[in-house]
Amino acid sequence: MDVFAAIILVCLSGMPPEDCDERTALDVQSIEVANEVECTQGWQEVIARSPRARDIGTSAYVKTLCRRLPARGRPAPAAPDPRPGTPGRG
C-alpha cells in the first residue's frame, strides 16, 4: 500500500500561491501520512512548533502539497519523460 508525503510550504504573503513551491518557500517541511485526505491535516502541529509559526497570517501563509510515495520494498515508478515527441506518448 502506498503512503503519502504532505509537503508543508511557508510562503511570503506577497507571493502568489501558484509561485510558491519548494524552491521559493521560506520553509519546507514534510510529514508522512497514510492517505491523501491526511495531507490536509496534521500540518498545523508541525507549523505550530516551527520558528515561523508567528509569521503565519501576518507576513506568511501555508500551502500544502500531497505526493504519493512508493510502498516500502517496491521500487519507485519511473518519472515520465518531459521531452515532447517521446515515443509512446501522445
N, C-alpha and C positions, 0 to 999 in steps of 0.2 A: 504494500500500500504506500502511495506517495505521501509525503509530508510537504508542507509549505513554509516559506520564509516570509514573514511580514517585515518589509523594509521600511524603516521609520526615518523620514527626512524632516529636518528642521530647516525651514527656508525663511529668508528675509521677507517681511511683509510687502515690500515693493516689487518682489519678483512674481511674475505671472505663474500660476500653478503649472502650466504646460512647459515652462522653462526650468522648473525645479526638478533636478534629478540627482543621482549620486555624485556627480561632478560639481554641481553648483550649490548644493546644500551646505548650510553651516555645520550641521552634524548629521551623521548617518549611523543608525543602529539597526540591528535586526534581531528578531526572535523567531524561533521555530514554533510553528503551530500545526495543529492536526488537519485543518481544512481551510477552505477559502473564507468561510464566514468568520473564523477566528482571526483572520488578517485584520479585521476591523475592530478587534477587541484586544485588550491586554497591553496595547502600546501606551495607554495612559500611565500605568505604573512605571514603565521604562522611562518615559519623559519626566514624570514627577521626580524621579531620582536623579535626573541629569542636571548638569550645571546650567543648562539652557531653560529650565522649567519656568523661571520668572519672565523670560522673554516671550513666551507663548501668549498670543492675544494682544501684545503691545507692539513689539518690533519683529516678531516672527510668527510663523504658523507651522502646523504639522501636516505632512502629506504622507500617506502610506501606499505602498505598492505590495502586491502579492505575487510571489514566484513559486512555482512548483519545483520541488527538489526531487531528485530520483530517490526511489526507495533504497534503503541500505542494502548493499550487496548486489545491486543492479547497476550496470554502467549508465552514465548519463546519456540521453539521446543526443545524436549529432545535431548541431545547430544548422538551420537551413542556410544554403549558400546565398548571400545577399546580392551576388552579381546577376544582372539581367541576362537573359538568354541562356541560363544554365540548363543543360539537357534535362528533360523530365519535368520541367516547370513550365507553367502556362504563361 
